């Protein structure tokens, strides 16, 4: 019998150890990269 763990991480498909608190900083770095390389 499978053991199910009803956690938000499993519902979102996050792998073990994934930390969503780092996402805003990553988003800023991605945005800065595209602004630097794509905008005139």
mmCIF entry with sequence, helices, sheets and N, C-alpha, C, O atoms, coordinates in Angstrom:
data_MODEL
# 
_entry.id   MODEL 
# 
_entity.id                         1 
_entity.type                       polymer 
_entity.pdbx_number_of_molecules   1 
# 
_entity_poly.entity_id                      1 
_entity_poly.type                           'polypeptide(L)' 
_entity_poly.nstd_linkage                   no 
_entity_poly.nstd_monomer                   no 
_entity_poly.pdbx_seq_one_letter_code       
;(UNK)(UNK)(UNK)(UNK)(UNK)(UNK)(UNK)(UNK)(UNK)(UNK)(UNK)(UNK)(UNK)(UNK)(UNK)(UNK)
(UNK)(UNK)(UNK)(UNK)(UNK)(UNK)(UNK)(UNK)(UNK)(UNK)(UNK)(UNK)(UNK)(UNK)(UNK)(UNK)
(UNK)(UNK)(UNK)(UNK)(UNK)(UNK)(UNK)(UNK)
;
_entity_poly.pdbx_seq_one_letter_code_can   XXXXXXXXXXXXXXXXXXXXXXXXXXXXXXXXXXXXXXXX 
_entity_poly.pdbx_strand_id                 A 
# 
loop_
_entity_poly_seq.entity_id 
_entity_poly_seq.num 
_entity_poly_seq.mon_id 
_entity_poly_seq.hetero 
1 1  UNK n 
1 2  UNK n 
1 3  UNK n 
1 4  UNK n 
1 5  UNK n 
1 6  UNK n 
1 7  UNK n 
1 8  UNK n 
1 9  UNK n 
1 10 UNK n 
1 11 UNK n 
1 12 UNK n 
1 13 UNK n 
1 14 UNK n 
1 15 UNK n 
1 16 UNK n 
1 17 UNK n 
1 18 UNK n 
1 19 UNK n 
1 20 UNK n 
1 21 UNK n 
1 22 UNK n 
1 23 UNK n 
1 24 UNK n 
1 25 UNK n 
1 26 UNK n 
1 27 UNK n 
1 28 UNK n 
1 29 UNK n 
1 30 UNK n 
1 31 UNK n 
1 32 UNK n 
1 33 UNK n 
1 34 UNK n 
1 35 UNK n 
1 36 UNK n 
1 37 UNK n 
1 38 UNK n 
1 39 UNK n 
1 40 UNK n 
# 
_struct_asym.id          A 
_struct_asym.entity_id   1 
# 
loop_
_struct_conf.conf_type_id 
_struct_conf.id 
_struct_conf.pdbx_PDB_helix_id 
_struct_conf.beg_label_comp_id 
_struct_conf.beg_label_asym_id 
_struct_conf.beg_label_seq_id 
_struct_conf.pdbx_beg_PDB_ins_code 
_struct_conf.end_label_comp_id 
_struct_conf.end_label_asym_id 
_struct_conf.end_label_seq_id 
_struct_conf.pdbx_end_PDB_ins_code 
_struct_conf.beg_auth_comp_id 
_struct_conf.beg_auth_asym_id 
_struct_conf.beg_auth_seq_id 
_struct_conf.end_auth_comp_id 
_struct_conf.end_auth_asym_id 
_struct_conf.end_auth_seq_id 
_struct_conf.pdbx_PDB_helix_class 
_struct_conf.details 
_struct_conf.pdbx_PDB_helix_length 
HELX_P HELX_P1 AA1 UNK A 8  ? UNK A 12 ? UNK A 8  UNK A 12 1 ? 5  
HELX_P HELX_P2 AA2 UNK A 20 ? UNK A 22 ? UNK A 20 UNK A 22 5 ? 3  
HELX_P HELX_P3 AA3 UNK A 23 ? UNK A 38 ? UNK A 23 UNK A 38 1 ? 16 
# 
_struct_conf_type.id          HELX_P 
_struct_conf_type.criteria    ? 
_struct_conf_type.reference   ? 
# 
loop_
_atom_site.group_PDB 
_atom_site.id 
_atom_site.type_symbol 
_atom_site.label_atom_id 
_atom_site.label_alt_id 
_atom_site.label_comp_id 
_atom_site.label_asym_id 
_atom_site.label_entity_id 
_atom_site.label_seq_id 
_atom_site.pdbx_PDB_ins_code 
_atom_site.Cartn_x 
_atom_site.Cartn_y 
_atom_site.Cartn_z 
_atom_site.occupancy 
_atom_site.B_iso_or_equiv 
_atom_site.pdbx_formal_charge 
_atom_site.auth_seq_id 
_atom_site.auth_comp_id 
_atom_site.auth_asym_id 
_atom_site.auth_atom_id 
_atom_site.pdbx_PDB_model_num 
ATOM 1   N N  . UNK A 1 1  ? 0.841  -1.185 0.000   1.00 0.00 ? 1  UNK A N  1 
ATOM 2   C CA . UNK A 1 1  ? 0.000  0.000  0.000   1.00 0.00 ? 1  UNK A CA 1 
ATOM 3   C C  . UNK A 1 1  ? 0.884  1.246  0.000   1.00 0.00 ? 1  UNK A C  1 
ATOM 4   O O  . UNK A 1 1  ? 1.836  1.344  0.775   1.00 0.00 ? 1  UNK A O  1 
ATOM 5   N N  . UNK A 1 2  ? 0.558  2.200  -0.882  1.00 0.00 ? 2  UNK A N  1 
ATOM 6   C CA . UNK A 1 2  ? 1.343  3.434  -0.965  1.00 0.00 ? 2  UNK A CA 1 
ATOM 7   C C  . UNK A 1 2  ? 1.032  4.344  0.211   1.00 0.00 ? 2  UNK A C  1 
ATOM 8   O O  . UNK A 1 2  ? -0.084 4.372  0.729   1.00 0.00 ? 2  UNK A O  1 
ATOM 9   N N  . UNK A 1 3  ? 2.049  5.081  0.613   1.00 0.00 ? 3  UNK A N  1 
ATOM 10  C CA . UNK A 1 3  ? 1.878  6.048  1.693   1.00 0.00 ? 3  UNK A CA 1 
ATOM 11  C C  . UNK A 1 3  ? 1.801  7.441  1.074   1.00 0.00 ? 3  UNK A C  1 
ATOM 12  O O  . UNK A 1 3  ? 2.743  7.870  0.407   1.00 0.00 ? 3  UNK A O  1 
ATOM 13  N N  . UNK A 1 4  ? 0.707  8.145  1.280   1.00 0.00 ? 4  UNK A N  1 
ATOM 14  C CA . UNK A 1 4  ? 0.524  9.477  0.705   1.00 0.00 ? 4  UNK A CA 1 
ATOM 15  C C  . UNK A 1 4  ? 0.773  10.543 1.764   1.00 0.00 ? 4  UNK A C  1 
ATOM 16  O O  . UNK A 1 4  ? 0.329  10.427 2.906   1.00 0.00 ? 4  UNK A O  1 
ATOM 17  N N  . UNK A 1 5  ? 1.493  11.584 1.356   1.00 0.00 ? 5  UNK A N  1 
ATOM 18  C CA . UNK A 1 5  ? 1.778  12.698 2.249   1.00 0.00 ? 5  UNK A CA 1 
ATOM 19  C C  . UNK A 1 5  ? 1.117  13.948 1.683   1.00 0.00 ? 5  UNK A C  1 
ATOM 20  O O  . UNK A 1 5  ? 1.643  14.536 0.737   1.00 0.00 ? 5  UNK A O  1 
ATOM 21  N N  . UNK A 1 6  ? -0.008 14.370 2.225   1.00 0.00 ? 6  UNK A N  1 
ATOM 22  C CA . UNK A 1 6  ? -0.717 15.537 1.676   1.00 0.00 ? 6  UNK A CA 1 
ATOM 23  C C  . UNK A 1 6  ? -0.048 16.852 2.088   1.00 0.00 ? 6  UNK A C  1 
ATOM 24  O O  . UNK A 1 6  ? -0.533 17.537 2.989   1.00 0.00 ? 6  UNK A O  1 
ATOM 25  N N  . UNK A 1 7  ? 1.043  17.200 1.445   1.00 0.00 ? 7  UNK A N  1 
ATOM 26  C CA . UNK A 1 7  ? 1.711  18.458 1.738   1.00 0.00 ? 7  UNK A CA 1 
ATOM 27  C C  . UNK A 1 7  ? 1.649  19.364 0.529   1.00 0.00 ? 7  UNK A C  1 
ATOM 28  O O  . UNK A 1 7  ? 1.504  18.894 -0.599  1.00 0.00 ? 7  UNK A O  1 
ATOM 29  N N  . UNK A 1 8  ? 1.757  20.650 0.757   1.00 0.00 ? 8  UNK A N  1 
ATOM 30  C CA . UNK A 1 8  ? 1.725  21.616 -0.343  1.00 0.00 ? 8  UNK A CA 1 
ATOM 31  C C  . UNK A 1 8  ? 2.872  21.367 -1.322  1.00 0.00 ? 8  UNK A C  1 
ATOM 32  O O  . UNK A 1 8  ? 2.703  21.538 -2.529  1.00 0.00 ? 8  UNK A O  1 
ATOM 33  N N  . UNK A 1 9  ? 4.023  20.970 -0.813  1.00 0.00 ? 9  UNK A N  1 
ATOM 34  C CA . UNK A 1 9  ? 5.164  20.712 -1.688  1.00 0.00 ? 9  UNK A CA 1 
ATOM 35  C C  . UNK A 1 9  ? 4.841  19.605 -2.686  1.00 0.00 ? 9  UNK A C  1 
ATOM 36  O O  . UNK A 1 9  ? 5.207  19.703 -3.857  1.00 0.00 ? 9  UNK A O  1 
ATOM 37  N N  . UNK A 1 10 ? 4.173  18.576 -2.246  1.00 0.00 ? 10 UNK A N  1 
ATOM 38  C CA . UNK A 1 10 ? 3.807  17.500 -3.163  1.00 0.00 ? 10 UNK A CA 1 
ATOM 39  C C  . UNK A 1 10 ? 2.745  17.957 -4.153  1.00 0.00 ? 10 UNK A C  1 
ATOM 40  O O  . UNK A 1 10 ? 2.781  17.564 -5.319  1.00 0.00 ? 10 UNK A O  1 
ATOM 41  N N  . UNK A 1 11 ? 1.812  18.771 -3.713  1.00 0.00 ? 11 UNK A N  1 
ATOM 42  C CA . UNK A 1 11 ? 0.771  19.253 -4.612  1.00 0.00 ? 11 UNK A CA 1 
ATOM 43  C C  . UNK A 1 11 ? 1.348  20.131 -5.702  1.00 0.00 ? 11 UNK A C  1 
ATOM 44  O O  . UNK A 1 11 ? 0.871  20.102 -6.836  1.00 0.00 ? 11 UNK A O  1 
ATOM 45  N N  . UNK A 1 12 ? 2.366  20.913 -5.378  1.00 0.00 ? 12 UNK A N  1 
ATOM 46  C CA . UNK A 1 12 ? 2.984  21.803 -6.366  1.00 0.00 ? 12 UNK A CA 1 
ATOM 47  C C  . UNK A 1 12 ? 4.025  21.081 -7.196  1.00 0.00 ? 12 UNK A C  1 
ATOM 48  O O  . UNK A 1 12 ? 4.478  21.618 -8.207  1.00 0.00 ? 12 UNK A O  1 
ATOM 49  N N  . UNK A 1 13 ? 4.415  19.887 -6.805  1.00 0.00 ? 13 UNK A N  1 
ATOM 50  C CA . UNK A 1 13 ? 5.419  19.146 -7.545  1.00 0.00 ? 13 UNK A CA 1 
ATOM 51  C C  . UNK A 1 13 ? 6.831  19.572 -7.197  1.00 0.00 ? 13 UNK A C  1 
ATOM 52  O O  . UNK A 1 13 ? 7.754  19.313 -7.969  1.00 0.00 ? 13 UNK A O  1 
ATOM 53  N N  . UNK A 1 14 ? 7.024  20.213 -6.065  1.00 0.00 ? 14 UNK A N  1 
ATOM 54  C CA . UNK A 1 14 ? 8.362  20.640 -5.656  1.00 0.00 ? 14 UNK A CA 1 
ATOM 55  C C  . UNK A 1 14 ? 9.189  19.442 -5.214  1.00 0.00 ? 14 UNK A C  1 
ATOM 56  O O  . UNK A 1 14 ? 8.697  18.588 -4.475  1.00 0.00 ? 14 UNK A O  1 
ATOM 57  N N  . UNK A 1 15 ? 10.435 19.370 -5.657  1.00 0.00 ? 15 UNK A N  1 
ATOM 58  C CA . UNK A 1 15 ? 11.292 18.271 -5.206  1.00 0.00 ? 15 UNK A CA 1 
ATOM 59  C C  . UNK A 1 15 ? 11.717 18.478 -3.762  1.00 0.00 ? 15 UNK A C  1 
ATOM 60  O O  . UNK A 1 15 ? 11.642 19.597 -3.254  1.00 0.00 ? 15 UNK A O  1 
ATOM 61  N N  . UNK A 1 16 ? 12.159 17.432 -3.096  1.00 0.00 ? 16 UNK A N  1 
ATOM 62  C CA . UNK A 1 16 ? 12.628 17.575 -1.720  1.00 0.00 ? 16 UNK A CA 1 
ATOM 63  C C  . UNK A 1 16 ? 13.773 18.585 -1.639  1.00 0.00 ? 16 UNK A C  1 
ATOM 64  O O  . UNK A 1 16 ? 14.675 18.578 -2.477  1.00 0.00 ? 16 UNK A O  1 
ATOM 65  N N  . UNK A 1 17 ? 13.731 19.438 -0.644  1.00 0.00 ? 17 UNK A N  1 
ATOM 66  C CA . UNK A 1 17 ? 14.787 20.426 -0.456  1.00 0.00 ? 17 UNK A CA 1 
ATOM 67  C C  . UNK A 1 17 ? 14.586 21.712 -1.241  1.00 0.00 ? 17 UNK A C  1 
ATOM 68  O O  . UNK A 1 17 ? 15.377 22.644 -1.097  1.00 0.00 ? 17 UNK A O  1 
ATOM 69  N N  . UNK A 1 18 ? 13.550 21.789 -2.066  1.00 0.00 ? 18 UNK A N  1 
ATOM 70  C CA . UNK A 1 18 ? 13.292 22.992 -2.853  1.00 0.00 ? 18 UNK A CA 1 
ATOM 71  C C  . UNK A 1 18 ? 12.770 24.092 -1.939  1.00 0.00 ? 18 UNK A C  1 
ATOM 72  O O  . UNK A 1 18 ? 11.848 23.864 -1.155  1.00 0.00 ? 18 UNK A O  1 
ATOM 73  N N  . UNK A 1 19 ? 13.348 25.274 -2.034  1.00 0.00 ? 19 UNK A N  1 
ATOM 74  C CA . UNK A 1 19 ? 12.981 26.377 -1.141  1.00 0.00 ? 19 UNK A CA 1 
ATOM 75  C C  . UNK A 1 19 ? 12.374 27.510 -1.953  1.00 0.00 ? 19 UNK A C  1 
ATOM 76  O O  . UNK A 1 19 ? 13.087 28.215 -2.668  1.00 0.00 ? 19 UNK A O  1 
ATOM 77  N N  . UNK A 1 20 ? 11.068 27.689 -1.848  1.00 0.00 ? 20 UNK A N  1 
ATOM 78  C CA . UNK A 1 20 ? 10.382 28.740 -2.612  1.00 0.00 ? 20 UNK A CA 1 
ATOM 79  C C  . UNK A 1 20 ? 10.735 30.144 -2.134  1.00 0.00 ? 20 UNK A C  1 
ATOM 80  O O  . UNK A 1 20 ? 10.470 31.110 -2.849  1.00 0.00 ? 20 UNK A O  1 
ATOM 81  N N  . UNK A 1 21 ? 11.318 30.288 -0.962  1.00 0.00 ? 21 UNK A N  1 
ATOM 82  C CA . UNK A 1 21 ? 11.665 31.624 -0.461  1.00 0.00 ? 21 UNK A CA 1 
ATOM 83  C C  . UNK A 1 21 ? 12.774 32.258 -1.289  1.00 0.00 ? 21 UNK A C  1 
ATOM 84  O O  . UNK A 1 21 ? 12.990 33.466 -1.197  1.00 0.00 ? 21 UNK A O  1 
ATOM 85  N N  . UNK A 1 22 ? 13.477 31.478 -2.091  1.00 0.00 ? 22 UNK A N  1 
ATOM 86  C CA . UNK A 1 22 ? 14.550 32.014 -2.929  1.00 0.00 ? 22 UNK A CA 1 
ATOM 87  C C  . UNK A 1 22 ? 14.043 32.508 -4.284  1.00 0.00 ? 22 UNK A C  1 
ATOM 88  O O  . UNK A 1 22 ? 14.798 33.128 -5.033  1.00 0.00 ? 22 UNK A O  1 
ATOM 89  N N  . UNK A 1 23 ? 12.802 32.248 -4.603  1.00 0.00 ? 23 UNK A N  1 
ATOM 90  C CA . UNK A 1 23 ? 12.276 32.591 -5.924  1.00 0.00 ? 23 UNK A CA 1 
ATOM 91  C C  . UNK A 1 23 ? 12.274 34.085 -6.239  1.00 0.00 ? 23 UNK A C  1 
ATOM 92  O O  . UNK A 1 23 ? 12.606 34.437 -7.371  1.00 0.00 ? 23 UNK A O  1 
ATOM 93  N N  . UNK A 1 24 ? 11.924 34.989 -5.322  1.00 0.00 ? 24 UNK A N  1 
ATOM 94  C CA . UNK A 1 24 ? 11.954 36.407 -5.685  1.00 0.00 ? 24 UNK A CA 1 
ATOM 95  C C  . UNK A 1 24 ? 13.342 36.878 -6.127  1.00 0.00 ? 24 UNK A C  1 
ATOM 96  O O  . UNK A 1 24 ? 13.450 37.665 -7.067  1.00 0.00 ? 24 UNK A O  1 
ATOM 97  N N  . UNK A 1 25 ? 14.389 36.414 -5.475  1.00 0.00 ? 25 UNK A N  1 
ATOM 98  C CA . UNK A 1 25 ? 15.751 36.801 -5.871  1.00 0.00 ? 25 UNK A CA 1 
ATOM 99  C C  . UNK A 1 25 ? 16.103 36.229 -7.245  1.00 0.00 ? 25 UNK A C  1 
ATOM 100 O O  . UNK A 1 25 ? 16.731 36.910 -8.056  1.00 0.00 ? 25 UNK A O  1 
ATOM 101 N N  . UNK A 1 26 ? 15.712 35.011 -7.505  1.00 0.00 ? 26 UNK A N  1 
ATOM 102 C CA . UNK A 1 26 ? 15.962 34.395 -8.809  1.00 0.00 ? 26 UNK A CA 1 
ATOM 103 C C  . UNK A 1 26 ? 15.194 35.145 -9.897  1.00 0.00 ? 26 UNK A C  1 
ATOM 104 O O  . UNK A 1 26 ? 15.733 35.400 -10.974 1.00 0.00 ? 26 UNK A O  1 
ATOM 105 N N  . UNK A 1 27 ? 13.952 35.495 -9.621  1.00 0.00 ? 27 UNK A N  1 
ATOM 106 C CA . UNK A 1 27 ? 13.152 36.250 -10.586 1.00 0.00 ? 27 UNK A CA 1 
ATOM 107 C C  . UNK A 1 27 ? 13.804 37.597 -10.919 1.00 0.00 ? 27 UNK A C  1 
ATOM 108 O O  . UNK A 1 27 ? 13.804 38.014 -12.077 1.00 0.00 ? 27 UNK A O  1 
ATOM 109 N N  . UNK A 1 28 ? 14.350 38.268 -9.923  1.00 0.00 ? 28 UNK A N  1 
ATOM 110 C CA . UNK A 1 28 ? 15.028 39.549 -10.159 1.00 0.00 ? 28 UNK A CA 1 
ATOM 111 C C  . UNK A 1 28 ? 16.258 39.365 -11.039 1.00 0.00 ? 28 UNK A C  1 
ATOM 112 O O  . UNK A 1 28 ? 16.519 40.193 -11.912 1.00 0.00 ? 28 UNK A O  1 
ATOM 113 N N  . UNK A 1 29 ? 17.007 38.307 -10.827 1.00 0.00 ? 29 UNK A N  1 
ATOM 114 C CA . UNK A 1 29 ? 18.201 38.050 -11.640 1.00 0.00 ? 29 UNK A CA 1 
ATOM 115 C C  . UNK A 1 29 ? 17.827 37.734 -13.086 1.00 0.00 ? 29 UNK A C  1 
ATOM 116 O O  . UNK A 1 29 ? 18.497 38.178 -14.019 1.00 0.00 ? 29 UNK A O  1 
ATOM 117 N N  . UNK A 1 30 ? 16.759 36.970 -13.265 1.00 0.00 ? 30 UNK A N  1 
ATOM 118 C CA . UNK A 1 30 ? 16.297 36.646 -14.623 1.00 0.00 ? 30 UNK A CA 1 
ATOM 119 C C  . UNK A 1 30 ? 15.836 37.907 -15.333 1.00 0.00 ? 30 UNK A C  1 
ATOM 120 O O  . UNK A 1 30 ? 16.173 38.125 -16.497 1.00 0.00 ? 30 UNK A O  1 
ATOM 121 N N  . UNK A 1 31 ? 15.065 38.740 -14.640 1.00 0.00 ? 31 UNK A N  1 
ATOM 122 C CA . UNK A 1 31 ? 14.584 39.991 -15.219 1.00 0.00 ? 31 UNK A CA 1 
ATOM 123 C C  . UNK A 1 31 ? 15.748 40.905 -15.590 1.00 0.00 ? 31 UNK A C  1 
ATOM 124 O O  . UNK A 1 31 ? 15.743 41.508 -16.663 1.00 0.00 ? 31 UNK A O  1 
ATOM 125 N N  . UNK A 1 32 ? 16.734 41.009 -14.719 1.00 0.00 ? 32 UNK A N  1 
ATOM 126 C CA . UNK A 1 32 ? 17.907 41.845 -15.004 1.00 0.00 ? 32 UNK A CA 1 
ATOM 127 C C  . UNK A 1 32 ? 18.654 41.334 -16.227 1.00 0.00 ? 32 UNK A C  1 
ATOM 128 O O  . UNK A 1 32 ? 19.115 42.134 -17.042 1.00 0.00 ? 32 UNK A O  1 
ATOM 129 N N  . UNK A 1 33 ? 18.782 40.037 -16.370 1.00 0.00 ? 33 UNK A N  1 
ATOM 130 C CA . UNK A 1 33 ? 19.460 39.455 -17.518 1.00 0.00 ? 33 UNK A CA 1 
ATOM 131 C C  . UNK A 1 33 ? 18.748 39.838 -18.819 1.00 0.00 ? 33 UNK A C  1 
ATOM 132 O O  . UNK A 1 33 ? 19.382 40.293 -19.771 1.00 0.00 ? 33 UNK A O  1 
ATOM 133 N N  . UNK A 1 34 ? 17.427 39.649 -18.850 1.00 0.00 ? 34 UNK A N  1 
ATOM 134 C CA . UNK A 1 34 ? 16.687 39.970 -20.068 1.00 0.00 ? 34 UNK A CA 1 
ATOM 135 C C  . UNK A 1 34 ? 16.681 41.467 -20.361 1.00 0.00 ? 34 UNK A C  1 
ATOM 136 O O  . UNK A 1 34 ? 16.755 41.864 -21.524 1.00 0.00 ? 34 UNK A O  1 
ATOM 137 N N  . UNK A 1 35 ? 16.597 42.289 -19.344 1.00 0.00 ? 35 UNK A N  1 
ATOM 138 C CA . UNK A 1 35 ? 16.669 43.738 -19.574 1.00 0.00 ? 35 UNK A CA 1 
ATOM 139 C C  . UNK A 1 35 ? 18.010 44.119 -20.163 1.00 0.00 ? 35 UNK A C  1 
ATOM 140 O O  . UNK A 1 35 ? 18.074 44.960 -21.060 1.00 0.00 ? 35 UNK A O  1 
ATOM 141 N N  . UNK A 1 36 ? 19.063 43.526 -19.684 1.00 0.00 ? 36 UNK A N  1 
ATOM 142 C CA . UNK A 1 36 ? 20.415 43.846 -20.165 1.00 0.00 ? 36 UNK A CA 1 
ATOM 143 C C  . UNK A 1 36 ? 20.607 43.374 -21.612 1.00 0.00 ? 36 UNK A C  1 
ATOM 144 O O  . UNK A 1 36 ? 21.215 44.081 -22.415 1.00 0.00 ? 36 UNK A O  1 
ATOM 145 N N  . UNK A 1 37 ? 20.097 42.196 -21.944 1.00 0.00 ? 37 UNK A N  1 
ATOM 146 C CA . UNK A 1 37 ? 20.377 41.591 -23.250 1.00 0.00 ? 37 UNK A CA 1 
ATOM 147 C C  . UNK A 1 37 ? 19.324 41.857 -24.306 1.00 0.00 ? 37 UNK A C  1 
ATOM 148 O O  . UNK A 1 37 ? 19.618 41.725 -25.494 1.00 0.00 ? 37 UNK A O  1 
ATOM 149 N N  . UNK A 1 38 ? 18.105 42.227 -23.924 1.00 0.00 ? 38 UNK A N  1 
ATOM 150 C CA . UNK A 1 38 ? 17.047 42.372 -24.920 1.00 0.00 ? 38 UNK A CA 1 
ATOM 151 C C  . UNK A 1 38 ? 16.568 43.792 -25.156 1.00 0.00 ? 38 UNK A C  1 
ATOM 152 O O  . UNK A 1 38 ? 16.110 44.116 -26.251 1.00 0.00 ? 38 UNK A O  1 
ATOM 153 N N  . UNK A 1 39 ? 16.666 44.640 -24.146 1.00 0.00 ? 39 UNK A N  1 
ATOM 154 C CA . UNK A 1 39 ? 16.189 45.998 -24.320 1.00 0.00 ? 39 UNK A CA 1 
ATOM 155 C C  . UNK A 1 39 ? 17.276 46.888 -24.919 1.00 0.00 ? 39 UNK A C  1 
ATOM 156 O O  . UNK A 1 39 ? 18.466 46.672 -24.685 1.00 0.00 ? 39 UNK A O  1 
ATOM 157 N N  . UNK A 1 40 ? 16.859 47.882 -25.688 1.00 0.00 ? 40 UNK A N  1 
ATOM 158 C CA . UNK A 1 40 ? 17.863 48.758 -26.326 1.00 0.00 ? 40 UNK A CA 1 
ATOM 159 C C  . UNK A 1 40 ? 18.600 49.610 -25.320 1.00 0.00 ? 40 UNK A C  1 
ATOM 160 O O  . UNK A 1 40 ? 19.471 50.395 -25.697 1.00 0.00 ? 40 UNK A O  1 
# 
